Amino acid sequence: MSEHEKRPLATRTKSNKIDPKPAATPGPSEIVPISEILPPNLLLLPVAQTTLFPGMIVPVILPEGKLTKTIEYVMEGSGYLGVVIYKNSHSNAVATGPSTSITGLPAEGTVTSGQEAISSSRPGEIVMDSPTNQAEFYRFGVAAKILKKINLPDNQVSVLLSGLQRFELTHLMSREPHFAGSVNYLYEVCERDTELEALLRSALSQFKQVSKDNPLISEEMKVALVNIDGPGKLADFIASVLVRDVTDYQRLLSFSDVKSRLQHLLLLLKKEQDVQAVQRRIQDEINQKVSSAQREFYLQEQLKFIQKELGRYTDDRTKIIEKFRERLKTRVLKEEVAVRIEEEFEKLQALGEQSAEYSVLINYLDWVTSLPWGMRSKERYDLNLARKRLDEDHYGLKDVKNRILEFLAVKKLKKNSEGTIICFVGPPGTGKTSLGKSIAAALNRKFFRFSVGGMRDEAEIKGHRRTYVGAMPGKLVQGLKRVGTQNPVFLIDEVDKIGSGAYSGDPASALLELLDPEQNSDFLDHYLDIPFDCSEVFFITTANTVDTIPAALLDRMEVIELSGYTDNEKFHIAKQHLVPKVLEKNALIPSKVKFGDSGLRHIISHYAREAGVRNLEKQLARICRKLAYRAATGRGVPIRIEGKALVEKLLGVAPFVPEERMKQGVPGVATGLAWTQYGGEILFVESSVVPGKGGFVLTGSLGEVMKESASIAHTFVRSQAKQLKLTEAFFDEHVLHVHVPSGATPKDGPSAGVTMVASLYSLLSGKPVKNSVAMTGEVTLTGRVLPVGGIKEKLLAARRAHIRTILLPKFNERELKEIDPEIRQGLTFLPASSLEECLKYLF
């Protein structure tokens, strides 16, 4: 080695540490001389990350602003600047380099800002002592020269920088208008000897080995490596390829000695080789597992192995089992259930993940462990509170509420939940479902509702076998999982409309086991195949009529009938419940919009005459929507909905007209009372006689039972020919025609027998039936009047039609005592046990 090469730097000390004093012009002993003389003070370019080393050329993207002004200023002058890494990479005043983001700890050191000494909060950071804008620079940087500047379309600037020399930032001289600092240049020391040659060869050998398995090292880089002259430049080039961490970058910049730089570089190469070895091992093991049908799992398997290497991996199967067992810690299981579930866990452990049964078993255990085994709501059997809750939620229904409280009293005394199943029967809109919700709230139990209307598959009740594709438990198990308790209130809606499939079993029969108090303590769902105690579930069913409920199912229920509401009850329901509800739904303020009494009563009598209140709520909502539209368009809103004129303006022509005066004074017309599943209705029967060959004609969509009643009435009238002063020849020469209006509506039942007799008798005698009487009753050939059902609903229909005199079978007279006095008030009852008595009342 020549004397020129052996001479040390003037700024280098024996301890290989950098002298903090600024260096002057490089001396003749430096291995890599710089043709230009670098200034002791530099304008600084903070970047978020970079791998710029002396001898390297790197592009940097700058946002428009302060740094672009610094570039322009430098290009007008010497063209030199100092590139440093800015610790806060989120600053909008920081340039972005070509490298990926770097994190890590800087090297040790302390710098000063201006004349004030500033201690860095972390080693190697320069912390600006500014209370408003604190900046953090790493300690070591690279002096660079601007080779080219390109203006980009998005107002950014691309600058091509050529690295010249390492430096240590000692003082931050200014911040505005540009970052500027005093630097101490670190000139390279390279003593060529055997150790340096060995380090260089080792570094080149390991780099070639690493480059084989590293796709980031291109062929161009390998070619450039051959053309690099000098150990220092070679070390910097390899470092620029490998360094990804700011700590390593700062350490390599701090080494002016090439040997120290190569020694640290060998450590980085060794780390890279270890990473590649692990990567190869991962790939080898994964390749053994991956087949053509499993290639889509490649990345997932690779991730699992990496997590296993880090000690963070837990098998998916283990996680799932732990989650299921954690659920069971809060459940109280019977011994047979616990044993069965444990067997399923053992099966899951033995199954392979590719097995078809694996996912089926996981889904099964998910359902079983989610059920509320032994989890109960804290019940509350406070009958006074229950009555108060029922009164708050429902107006009227006194008898219904008393029946409900009687059931609750029995459950309170019995200390368990077994008992009869309640079935609410009544027209739509009478509050059957809301009564169930009120019961659940009064008992402090969870509430779940599902409808069986139109259900044709018994698996909807008892579940599918879990071997079927897409198997699911029945509605009971689904509801129990949702409410999370073993003693909820279950409301089964529309049991009178349950269907029966030709191939899917009979769901009504499946309900028998569920609703039978003697059987449901061990209810067996086909999917679970484990008995579940349903005896604590409070079952409530609803129906519009009991006629279509299967007899075996009806036998297990206690029927509570909800008849229609009177006009007065509807009025109070509207004021207390419906009006506030529709006002809130339609964003109207109650203090600004009010429904007057006369307006409500007109709506009830002319627009909502059904038994329930659902249509009444719809009519009120219609009015509110019209008012909301007026308010939204800036027009005035009526403060009070009062009077017939305003109601008809908002709702249009009333669909219902008074029926009590229709066809009055005309022989052959009689007013009957009929029951429908939607409440009571007024039924007019009209008769007419025309010349002909004799016969009897019926029209009006009549059912078989009603046709039989008409035949009996015809026979009875012919038997009264002498009283009517008619001959047998009259019936042979005339055709009698009986018609029931609303011909498109199907009608059936025996209740119209008396009405048909009255209509025919009135026609043949020429005397009109009393216009103030409505009648109901079944007749026989011997002239007896038999009892009928639906008396309460029929009385409500008569009140709506303003009919005050009711002819009914004598046997039904005793039912009047159980009807609300408000319904009976103002009505006159004519009990009759025979047709002779009926004719006396009517004519």
Rosetta blueprint (number, residue, H / E / L):
1 M L
2 S L
3 E H
4 H H
5 E H
6 K H
7 R L
8 P L
9 L L
10 A L
11 T L
12 R E
13 T L
14 K L
15 S L
16 N L
17 K L
18 I E
19 D L
20 P L
21 K L
22 P L
23 A L
24 A L
25 T L
26 P L
27 G L
28 P L
29 S L
30 E L
31 I L
32 V L
33 P L
34 I L
35 S L
36 E L
37 I L
38 L L
39 P L
40 P L
41 N E
42 L E
43 L E
44 L E
45 L E
46 P E
47 V E
48 A L
49 Q L
50 T L
51 T L
52 L L
53 F L
54 P L
55 G L
56 M L
57 I E
58 V E
59 P E
60 V E
61 I E
62 L E
63 P L
64 E L
65 G L
66 K H
67 L H
68 T H
69 K H
70 T H
71 I H
72 E H
73 Y H
74 V H
75 M H
76 E H
77 G L
78 S L
79 G L
80 Y E
81 L E
82 G E
83 V E
84 V E
85 I E
86 Y E
87 K L
88 N L
89 S L
90 H L
91 S L
92 N L
93 A L
94 V L
95 A E
96 T E
97 G L
98 P L
99 S L
100 T L
101 S L
102 I L
103 T L
104 G L
105 L L
106 P L
107 A L
108 E L
109 G L
110 T L
111 V E
112 T E
113 S E
114 G L
115 Q L
116 E E
117 A E
118 I E
119 S L
120 S L
121 S L
122 R L
123 P L
124 G L
125 E E
126 I E
127 V E
128 M L
129 D L
130 S L
131 P L
132 T L
133 N L
134 Q L
135 A L
136 E E
137 F E
138 Y E
139 R L
140 F E
141 G E
142 V E
143 A E
144 A E
145 K E
146 I E
147 L E
148 K E
149 K E
150 I E
151 N E
152 L L
153 P L
154 D L
155 N L
156 Q L
157 V E
158 S E
159 V E
160 L E
161 L E
162 S E
163 G E
164 L E
165 Q E
166 R E
167 F E
168 E E
169 L E
170 T E
171 H E
172 L E
173 M E
174 S E
175 R L
176 E L
177 P L
178 H L
179 F L
180 A E
181 G E
182 S E
183 V E
184 N E
185 Y E
186 L E
187 Y L
188 E L
189 V E
190 C L
191 E L
192 R L
193 D L
194 T H
195 E H
196 L H
197 E H
198 A H
199 L H
200 L H
201 R H
202 S H
203 A H
204 L H
205 S H
206 Q H
207 F H
208 K H
209 Q H
210 V H
211 S H
212 K H
213 D H
214 N L
215 P L
216 L L
217 I L
218 S L
219 E H
220 E H
221 M H
222 K H
223 V H
224 A H
225 L H
226 V H
227 N L
228 I L
229 D L
230 G L
231 P H
232 G H
233 K H
234 L H
235 A H
236 D H
237 F H
238 I H
239 A H
240 S H
241 V H
242 L H
243 V L
244 R L
245 D L
246 V H
247 T H
248 D H
249 Y H
250 Q H
251 R H
252 L H
253 L H
254 S H
255 F L
256 S L
257 D E
258 V H
259 K H
260 S H
261 R H
262 L H
263 Q H
264 H H
265 L H
266 L H
267 L H
268 L H
269 L H
270 K H
271 K H
272 E H
273 Q H
274 D H
275 V H
276 Q H
277 A H
278 V H
279 Q H
280 R H
281 R H
282 I H
283 Q H
284 D H
285 E H
286 I H
287 N H
288 Q H
289 K H
290 V L
291 S L
292 S H
293 A H
294 Q H
295 R H
296 E H
297 F H
298 Y H
299 L H
300 Q H
301 E H
302 Q H
303 L H
304 K H
305 F H
306 I H
307 Q H
308 K H
309 E H
310 L L
311 G L
312 R L
313 Y L
314 T L
315 D L
316 D H
317 R H
318 T H
319 K H
320 I H
321 I H
322 E H
323 K H
324 F H
325 R H
326 E H
327 R H
328 L H
329 K L
330 T L
331 R L
332 V L
333 L L
334 K L
335 E H
336 E H
337 V H
338 A H
339 V H
340 R H
341 I H
342 E H
343 E H
344 E H
345 F H
346 E H
347 K H
348 L H
349 Q H
350 A H
351 L L
352 G L
353 E L
354 Q L
355 S L
356 A H
357 E H
358 Y H
359 S H
360 V H
361 L H
362 I H
363 N H
364 Y H
365 L H
366 D H
367 W H
368 V H
369 T H
370 S H
371 L L
372 P L
373 W L
374 G L
375 M L
376 R L
377 S L
378 K L
379 E L
380 R L
381 Y L
382 D L
383 L H
384 N H
385 L H
386 A H
387 R H
388 K H
389 R H
390 L H
391 D H
392 E H
393 D H
394 H L
395 Y L
396 G L
397 L L
398 K H
399 D H
400 V H
401 K H
402 N H
403 R H
404 I H
405 L H
406 E H
407 F H
408 L H
409 A H
410 V H
411 K H
412 K H
413 L H
414 K H
415 K L
416 N L
417 S L
418 E L
419 G L
420 T L
421 I E
422 I E
423 C E
424 F E
425 V E
426 G L
427 P L
428 P L
429 G L
430 T L
431 G L
432 K H
433 T H
434 S H
435 L H
436 G H
437 K H
438 S H
439 I H
440 A H
441 A H
442 A H
443 L H
444 N L
445 R L
446 K L
447 F E
448 F E
449 R E
450 F E
451 S E
452 V L
453 G L
454 G L
455 M L
456 R L
457 D L
458 E L
459 A H
460 E H
461 I H
462 K H
463 G L
464 H L
465 R L
466 R L
467 T L
468 Y L
469 V L
470 G L
471 A L
472 M L
473 P L
474 G L
475 K H
476 L H
477 V H
478 Q H
479 G H
480 L H
481 K H
482 R H
483 V H
484 G L
485 T L
486 Q L
487 N L
488 P L
489 V E
490 F E
491 L E
492 I E
493 D E
494 E L
495 V H
496 D H
497 K H
498 I L
499 G L
500 S L
501 G L
502 A L
503 Y L
504 S L
505 G L
506 D L
507 P H
508 A H
509 S H
510 A H
511 L H
512 L H
513 E H
514 L H
515 L H
516 D L
517 P L
518 E L
519 Q L
520 N H
521 S H
522 D H
523 F E
524 L E
525 D L
526 H L
527 Y L
528 L L
529 D L
530 I L
531 P E
532 F E
533 D L
534 C L
535 S L
536 E L
537 V L
538 F E
539 F E
540 I E
541 T E
542 T E
543 A E
544 N L
545 T L
546 V L
547 D L
548 T L
549 I L
550 P L
551 A H
552 A H
553 L H
554 L H
555 D L
556 R L
557 M E
558 E E
559 V E
560 I E
561 E E
562 L L
563 S L
564 G L
565 Y L
566 T L
567 D H
568 N H
569 E H
570 K H
571 F H
572 H H
573 I H
574 A H
575 K H
576 Q H
577 H H
578 L H
579 V H
580 P H
581 K H
582 V H
583 L H
584 E H
585 K H
586 N L
587 A L
588 L L
589 I L
590 P L
591 S L
592 K L
593 V L
594 K E
595 F E
596 G L
597 D H
598 S H
599 G H
600 L H
601 R H
602 H H
603 I H
604 I H
605 S H
606 H H
607 Y L
608 A L
609 R L
610 E L
611 A L
612 G L
613 V L
614 R H
615 N H
616 L H
617 E H
618 K H
619 Q H
620 L H
621 A H
622 R H
623 I H
624 C H
625 R H
626 K H
627 L H
628 A H
629 Y H
630 R H
631 A H
632 A H
633 T L
634 G L
635 R L
636 G L
637 V L
638 P L
639 I L
640 R E
641 I E
642 E L
643 G L
644 K H
645 A H
646 L H
647 V H
648 E H
649 K H
650 L H
651 L H
652 G L
653 V L
654 A L
655 P L
656 F L
657 V L
658 P L
659 E L
660 E L
661 R L
662 M L
663 K L
664 Q L
665 G L
666 V L
667 P L
668 G L
669 V E
670 A E
671 T E
672 G E
673 L E
674 A E
675 W E
676 T E
677 Q L
678 Y L
679 G E
680 G E
681 E E
682 I E
683 L E
684 F E
685 V E
686 E E
687 S E
688 S E
689 V E
690 V E
691 P E
692 G L
693 K L
694 G L
695 G E
696 F E
697 V E
698 L E
699 T E
700 G L
701 S L
702 L E
703 G L
704 E H
705 V H
706 M H
707 K H
708 E H
709 S H
710 A H
711 S H
712 I H
713 A H
714 H H
715 T H
716 F H
717 V H
718 R H
719 S H
720 Q L
721 A L
722 K L
723 Q L
724 L L
725 K L
726 L L
727 T L
728 E H
729 A H
730 F H
731 F H
732 D H
733 E H
734 H E
735 V E
736 L E
737 H E
738 V E
739 H E
740 V L
741 P L
742 S L
743 G L
744 A L
745 T L
746 P L
747 K E
748 D L
749 G L
750 P H
751 S H
752 A H
753 G H
754 V H
755 T H
756 M H
757 V H
758 A H
759 S H
760 L H
761 Y H
762 S H
763 L H
764 L H
765 S H
766 G L
767 K L
768 P L
769 V L
770 K L
771 N L
772 S L
773 V E
774 A E
775 M E
776 T L
777 G L
778 E E
779 V E
780 T L
781 L L
782 T L
783 G L
784 R E
785 V E
786 L E
787 P L
788 V L
789 G L
790 G L
791 I H
792 K H
793 E H
794 K H
795 L H
796 L H
797 A H
798 A H
799 R H
800 R H
801 A L
802 H L
803 I L
804 R L
805 T E
806 I E
807 L E
808 L E
809 P E
810 K H
811 F H
812 N H
813 E H
814 R H
815 E H
816 L H
817 K H
818 E H
819 I L
820 D L
821 P H
822 E H
823 I H
824 R H
825 Q L
826 G L
827 L L
828 T E
829 F E
830 L E
831 P E
832 A E
833 S L
834 S E
835 L H
836 E H
837 E H
838 C H
839 L H
840 K H
841 Y H
842 L H
843 F L
